[in-house]
Amino acid sequence: MLVNNIDISIFKAKYLNKDIQTATIVMLSEWLKNSLIPLDLSKQENYKPLKIQLKIKDVDDESCLNNIGDLIKQFENCTIKFDDLSLYYDCTIVNKSHKRIVKGKYTLDIELKSGYAYKPTITEAMNRVTSKTINILGNTETPCIIEITASIDTIDIIVEGFADDPIIIKNLKTNKTVIVDGESQMVTVDGINKYGDTDMWDFPSLKPGNNNLKFSRNNCDIKVKYKPRFI
């Protein structure tokens, strides 16, 4: 098991078991007078609860307690990867407790919350085309990153299918890559802010299943990167 890409064995810890729940879903609905069925107004997905139990074994109690403290610091804000799952979890700690079994041996129970689970980044290349349909894995919407490299100076490019309204990127320069990052919510070229050359209401994202993407010009090399998300 990894926490922040660190093997927990560094802390003399061994993974025992886990309990991972899907995200809590809250549906807001109202049953109007004379209506035969309730009216669904909105849906909200809350955090995923996770519980993990570890065993810490070291030469004495003091060493164990130091390892427990170091582990808890890692779990405060962390990315978790279990050996038997391909998913990653970005978590914050909710509660923790430890119990002494015998000298130099403890169990550590940790409760966490995670917004979602996700798989490693997938990259889709769309070079010199005006449309492409891609099938997105996962079961919930996920932000994505669009990288656009123009082969010649270009006034603008309009991309569709990433938000309710088209996204317009202006003043593209030859061989300069514009990055529209839906994860960090930034637009940059060579690390410099280019948000002023964009016209959009929302940062790009993709929905599970087929996404029909369109591009107003075919003189650009385009990459779309995303992490499949799961509730």
Secondary structure as the mmCIF struct_conf table of DSSP 4:
data_model
#
loop_
_struct_conf.conf_type_id
_struct_conf.id
_struct_conf.beg_label_comp_id
_struct_conf.beg_label_asym_id
_struct_conf.beg_label_seq_id
_struct_conf.end_label_comp_id
_struct_conf.end_label_asym_id
_struct_conf.end_label_seq_id
STRN STRN1 LEU A 2 VAL A 3
TURN_TY1_P TURN_TY1_P1 ASN A 4 ASN A 5
STRN STRN2 ILE A 6 ASP A 7
HELX_RH_3T_P HELX_RH_3T_P1 ILE A 8 PHE A 11
TURN_TY1_P TURN_TY1_P2 LYS A 12 LYS A 12
STRN STRN3 ALA A 13 ILE A 20
HELX_LH_PP_P HELX_LH_PP_P1 GLN A 21 THR A 24
STRN STRN4 ILE A 25 GLU A 30
TURN_TY1_P TURN_TY1_P3 LYS A 33 ASN A 34
BEND BEND1 LEU A 36 ILE A 37
HELX_LH_PP_P HELX_LH_PP_P2 PRO A 38 PRO A 38
STRN STRN5 LEU A 39 GLU A 45
HELX_LH_PP_P HELX_LH_PP_P3 TYR A 47 TYR A 47
STRN STRN6 LYS A 48 LYS A 57
BEND BEND2 VAL A 59 ASP A 60
HELX_RH_AL_P HELX_RH_AL_P1 ASP A 61 PHE A 75
BEND BEND3 GLU A 76 GLU A 76
STRN STRN7 ASN A 77 LYS A 81
TURN_TY1_P TURN_TY1_P4 ASP A 83 ASP A 84
BEND BEND4 SER A 86 SER A 86
STRN STRN8 TYR A 88 VAL A 102
TURN_TY1_P TURN_TY1_P5 LYS A 103 GLY A 104
STRN STRN9 LYS A 105 TYR A 118
HELX_LH_PP_P HELX_LH_PP_P4 LYS A 119 THR A 121
STRN STRN10 ILE A 122 ALA A 125
TURN_TY1_P TURN_TY1_P6 ASN A 127 ARG A 128
BEND BEND5 THR A 130 THR A 130
STRN STRN11 SER A 131 ILE A 136
HELX_LH_PP_P HELX_LH_PP_P5 LEU A 137 LEU A 137
STRN STRN12 GLY A 138 GLY A 138
BEND BEND6 ASN A 139 ASN A 139
STRN STRN13 THR A 140 THR A 140
STRN STRN14 THR A 142 ALA A 150
BEND BEND7 SER A 151 ILE A 152
STRN STRN15 THR A 154 GLU A 160
BEND BEND8 GLY A 161 ASP A 165
STRN STRN16 ILE A 167 LEU A 172
STRN STRN17 THR A 174 THR A 174
TURN_TY1_P TURN_TY1_P7 ASN A 175 ASN A 175
HELX_LH_PP_P HELX_LH_PP_P6 LYS A 176 LYS A 176
STRN STRN18 THR A 177 ASP A 181
TURN_TY1_P TURN_TY1_P8 GLY A 182 GLN A 185
STRN STRN19 MET A 186 VAL A 189
TURN_TY1_P TURN_TY1_P9 ASP A 190 GLY A 191
STRN STRN20 ILE A 192 ASN A 193
HELX_RH_3T_P HELX_RH_3T_P2 TYR A 195 ASP A 197
STRN STRN21 THR A 198 ASP A 199
BEND BEND9 TRP A 201 ASP A 202
STRN STRN22 SER A 205 LEU A 206
BEND BEND10 PRO A 208 PRO A 208
STRN STRN23 GLY A 209 PHE A 215
BEND BEND11 SER A 216 SER A 216
BEND BEND12 ASN A 218 ASN A 219
STRN STRN24 CYS A 220 TYR A 226
STRN STRN25 ARG A 229 PHE A 230
#
